[in-house]
Amino acid sequence: MDWIPSAGEGASAIWERFLLIPLPVIILWIIWMIYNSVKNEQTKEQHKEATTKICPECLASIPRLAKKCMHCGSQQPALQVSKQSTSTKPLNTKLRTCPHCSIEINETDTMCFSCLKVIK
């Protein structure tokens, strides 16, 4: 057998063969862990930006839907929350209105993804 060292090769050949096999796997695992940690940090930062806003008076970070700043107590400008569907729609689809929440949905949808009710 070629992977078993002969009697004259000694212990260094055994370690060499055992290290060469898992070493690329270990290196790829380390690279994958670093990539995932960077990706998770970017996702957390995007989520934080989407859920917070800056108070115009004291420049503190507050929840996006806050009506009053928890740091300085100033009233916050009203935030316009749209009732638009966030799903991406192909250009050539026919739309209809959900009878429950009045959101535009695809004609072929059987459930509204905004109010989560079944549409007949």
N, C-alpha and C positions, 0 to 999 in steps of 0.2 A: 504494500500500500504506500502510495506516494506521500500522503499527508502525515504518516507516522514517521518520525525521524529514525534513522538507522542508529545503531549502537555507537558509531563514531561521532555523531553530530553533537551529542550532549544536551544539557538543559537549556542552553541559549536558543537552540532551534525550536524546542517545545514552546518556550515563551514567545518566540517570534511568531510562530504560527497561531498561537492563541490570541495574541494582541492584534495581528493583522486582520483577523476576521471581524471582531466586534468594533474595532476602532472607527471605521467609516460610519457605522450605525450610531455610535456614541456622538461623533461629530455632527451628524445630521440631526440627532435629537437635540443637541445643544443649540444649533442654529434655529430649529423649529421652536424651541422654548423662547429664545430671544425674539423671534418674529412675532409670536403670539403675545408676548408681554407688551411689545411696542404697539401692536394692533389694538389690544385691549385698552391701553392708555389713550389712544386716539379716539376710540369709541366712547370712553368715559368723558373725554373732553367735549365731544360733539353732543353727548346727551346732556352734559351740564349746561352748554350754551343754549340748548333747546328748551331747558326747563327753568332757566334763570334769566333775569334782566338786571340792569344797573339802575339804581335810584338816581334821578337827575339832581337831587339836592345833596346827598352825602356820598354818592358814588359807591355805595355798598351793594353787594350782590344779594338780590332778593328773589323769591319765587316769581315766575313769569305772570301768574294770575293774581298776584297780590294787589289789593286796592290801597293799602297803606304800608309805608316802609316800617319794618320792625325796628330799625335802628334810630331813625330821626323822627318818625311819626308823620311825615309829609304824605299827602294824598297823591296817589299815582294816577297818571293819565289812563283812561279806559283803553283796554286792549281789545282790538277787534278780533274776535274769534269767528272764523268763517265756518259755515256749515257745508262747505264743499267736501266732496269725497276725495280722499287722499290717494285713491287707487289710480294707477296709470291706465288710460283707456286707449286702445288702438283708434286711429283716425276714422275708420270706416264703420264703426259700430253704431247701431241705433240705440238711442237712450230713451228711458222712460223715468217717471218720477215715482219714488216710493210713496205709497199711500199713507204710511205711518209717520215719516219724518220729512218728506218732501225733498229728499236728496236725489240727484240724478244717478241712475244706475243703468247697467247694460240691460238691454231688452231680454236677453237670455238668462239673466240671473234669477234664481229662485229664492234668494235671501238677501236682505239689505245688510251690508257690512257696517253700516253706521249705527242702526238701531237694533241689529241682529234679530229681526223678525222675518218670518217666512212670508213670501209673497206668492199669491196664487196667480 
